[in-house]
Amino acid sequence: MTGRMAGKVALVTGGASGIGMACCVRFADEGARVVVADLNLERASSVSDQIMASGGDSISVAVDTSVPEEVEAMAAAAVDTYGTIDACVAAAGISHADYVSREPDEQASEDRFDRHDMMLIDKSLASWQRVIDVNLTGVMLTNQSVAKAMSESGGGAIVNIASVAGKTALMGASDYCVSKAGVWMLTKCGAIELARYGIRVNAVGPGYIKTSMSGAATSNESWVEERIKETPLRRLGEPSDIANACLYLCSDEASFVTGEIIFPDGGLIADSRS
Ligand SMILES: NC(=O)c1ccc[n+]([C@@H]2O[C@H](COP(=O)([O-])OP(=O)(O)OC[C@H]3O[C@@H](n4cnc5c(N)ncnc54)[C@H](O)[C@@H]3O)[C@@H](O)[C@H]2O)c1
């Protein structure tokens, strides 16, 4: 088998859509056996089917990454099927508490950040908690479960999906921004703690990427024009732009890279990265 992930087993949370799905397909193209883990089993299974139809090997697993037992069962399913986990991309995430990932042609138009109840002063504890549970605690639980499996087989590579929103404050998205800033710090803590097991932990902080999550906004032409204007490379990102960064960090080409973050954002926050 050839490819930059040849012989490796990759587990991707949020693998049924957008960035996670792009990682599943890209990693499979590079020879990985792929565990597609997602809240939405139907969509995850169709990603696995797509990989198998192209001659790859894949299973799909249902998981809510905010539930510890489900995350443990997800890692166990990967090990039961493939014997190990070599690479993990923790991409499962939500933009706000009511967000539901959809097919591109059924994006809800009410996905907006300027709703009154999203502002800090009116935000409910329950909606704050849900975003932290999925975006931050879910990534921590994923890191913990896959690290246990990786530590038993000599190491591995973990990539956590953060965001430019972990660096830049966004109106109406305090929970999201805090969760993503937390993912970046979790990544650095994981890197120094897990190095002894041969596990590298890095993060990727996407800019504006065309997925279900940005779907309602990207259907608004003036919003897109504004975002393109503030992005030095003058375009929105594709899920493949993020998958390529994840592929590098999970591959042996990055064998001396840990505790790092890459921002594939077209230069959006070039001024405020540190
Ligand atoms: N799209 C962007 O512009 C952008 C920018 C920066 C960061 N991100 C981050 O990238 C990641 C992927 O987002 P996307 O844009 O591909 O969105 P998406 O909605 O297309 O994909 C997210 C996937 O995560 C799954 N998911 C949600 N909650 C889950 C849970 N509790 N357990 C398991 N799976 C769950 C969804 O079912 C979906 O398949 C997220 O962490 C997001 O915050 C996205």
The ligand as a Tripos MOL2 file, in Angstrom:
@<TRIPOS>MOLECULE
LIG
   44    48     1     0     0
SMALL
NO_CHARGES

@<TRIPOS>ATOM
      1 N1        -16.7080   25.9570    8.9260 N.am      1 LIG1
      2 C1        -15.9140   26.8690    9.4340 C.2       1 LIG1
      3 O1        -15.8370   28.0080    8.9260 O.2       1 LIG1
      4 C2        -15.0800   26.5580   10.6460 C.ar      1 LIG1
      5 C3        -14.1230   27.5040   11.0380 C.ar      1 LIG1
      6 C4        -13.3330   27.2440   12.1510 C.ar      1 LIG1
      7 C5        -13.4870   26.0580   12.8500 C.ar      1 LIG1
      8 N2        -14.4240   25.1650   12.4490 N.ar      1 LIG1
      9 C6        -14.5360   23.9320   13.2450 C.3       1 LIG1
     10 O2        -14.3860   22.8220   12.3940 O.3       1 LIG1
     11 C7        -15.0460   21.6950   12.9750 C.3       1 LIG1
     12 C8        -15.9190   21.0310   11.9180 C.3       1 LIG1
     13 O3        -16.9530   21.9370   11.5670 O.3       1 LIG1
     14 P1        -17.5800   22.0070   10.0930 P.3       1 LIG1
     15 O4        -17.4730   23.4030    9.6300 O.co2     1 LIG1
     16 O5        -17.0470   20.9120    9.2680 O.co2     1 LIG1
     17 O6        -19.1200   21.7770   10.4590 O.3       1 LIG1
     18 P2        -20.1550   20.6400   10.0300 P.3       1 LIG1
     19 O7        -21.4150   20.9890   10.6900 O.co2     1 LIG1
     20 O8        -20.1340   20.4910    8.5520 O.co2     1 LIG1
     21 O9        -19.5440   19.3040   10.6790 O.3       1 LIG1
     22 C9        -19.5780   19.0640   12.0630 C.3       1 LIG1
     23 C10       -19.8280   17.5940   12.3070 C.3       1 LIG1
     24 O10       -19.7270   17.3570   13.7200 O.3       1 LIG1
     25 C11       -20.7980   16.5070   14.0970 C.3       1 LIG1
     26 N3        -21.0980   16.7230   15.5160 N.ar      1 LIG1
     27 C12       -21.6490   17.8160   16.0960 C.ar      1 LIG1
     28 N4        -21.7870   17.6190   17.4090 N.ar      1 LIG1
     29 C13       -21.3060   16.3760   17.6740 C.ar      1 LIG1
     30 C14       -21.1840   15.6020   18.8530 C.ar      1 LIG1
     31 N5        -21.5860   16.0630   20.0540 N.pl3     1 LIG1
     32 N6        -20.6390   14.3740   18.7580 N.ar      1 LIG1
     33 C15       -20.2400   13.8910   17.5570 C.ar      1 LIG1
     34 N7        -20.3410   14.5730   16.4050 N.ar      1 LIG1
     35 C16       -20.8740   15.7990   16.4650 C.ar      1 LIG1
     36 C17       -21.9500   16.8890   13.2060 C.3       1 LIG1
     37 O11       -22.9300   15.8860   13.1330 O.3       1 LIG1
     38 C18       -21.2220   17.1300   11.8800 C.3       1 LIG1
     39 O12       -21.1440   15.9510   11.1180 O.3       1 LIG1
     40 C19       -15.8190   22.2220   14.1800 C.3       1 LIG1
     41 O13       -15.0940   21.9460   15.3510 O.3       1 LIG1
     42 C20       -15.8750   23.7090   13.9140 C.3       1 LIG1
     43 O14       -16.0010   24.4440   15.1050 O.3       1 LIG1
     44 C21       -15.2240   25.3770   11.3660 C.ar      1 LIG1
@<TRIPOS>BOND
     1     1     2 1
     2     2     3 2
     3     2     4 1
     4     4     5 ar
     5     4    44 ar
     6     5     6 ar
     7     6     7 ar
     8     7     8 ar
     9     8     9 1
    10     8    44 ar
    11     9    10 1
    12     9    42 1
    13    10    11 1
    14    11    12 1
    15    11    40 1
    16    12    13 1
    17    13    14 1
    18    14    15 2
    19    14    16 1
    20    14    17 1
    21    17    18 1
    22    18    19 2
    23    18    20 1
    24    18    21 1
    25    21    22 1
    26    22    23 1
    27    23    24 1
    28    23    38 1
    29    24    25 1
    30    25    26 1
    31    25    36 1
    32    26    27 ar
    33    26    35 ar
    34    27    28 ar
    35    28    29 ar
    36    29    30 ar
    37    29    35 ar
    38    30    31 1
    39    30    32 ar
    40    32    33 ar
    41    33    34 ar
    42    34    35 ar
    43    36    37 1
    44    36    38 1
    45    38    39 1
    46    40    41 1
    47    40    42 1
    48    42    43 1
@<TRIPOS>SUBSTRUCTURE
     1 LIG1         1 GROUP 0 **** ****
